[in-house]
Amino acid sequence: MTEGELSAPPSRLNGMDRCILWVAEGFGSGRLKPGPGTWGSVVGLLWSWLLLAIDSPIGRSVGLISAIAVAVPVCSKAEKLLGREDPPSVVLDEIVAMPLAFALPIWLHPGILGDPGHIPKLHNCAGWVLGFLGFRLFDIFKPWPIAQLQCLPGGWGIVADDLLAAFIASLILLALPEWA
């Protein structure tokens, strides 16, 4: 079976299955070449900005956790529909993980609770670019222990490695000087 090929002809998929694939494939971004994961991560930047528009750290956390809770079963189903493990076109994992790449610099900043409008280290393009690149590098190269998470079953294996890649990128971004 070739990359992105369905295990059943598209005409035989019901409407719900098509909807699941559309979401799992990042609303079409997972079908873009080259590097569907990178295109999905760009959509993840949009998701990050939407979460940052929420003035409450609790609200941001609920949004992030809810997206992850949806991504796991959606990615599991898409994997079955596409007939292969962790298909490259399934990029919902990149989308939901991307905000985590920016979470620590935002949520652990000492002044953030007193000034929810202040987004530390992300007030300029450098912070966004570094967080994005850090996430992509860890997601692509999957150093230990990121790669080991792909052994988890179904959607957990698809999503968990991206979450850890984003978390490590967030730790690095947190350690950078304020100008980053």
Helices and strands as residue ranges (DSSP letters): G 10-12, H 15-24, G 26-31, H 36-52, H 57-82, H 92-97, H 100-107, H 125-141, G 147-151, H 154-175
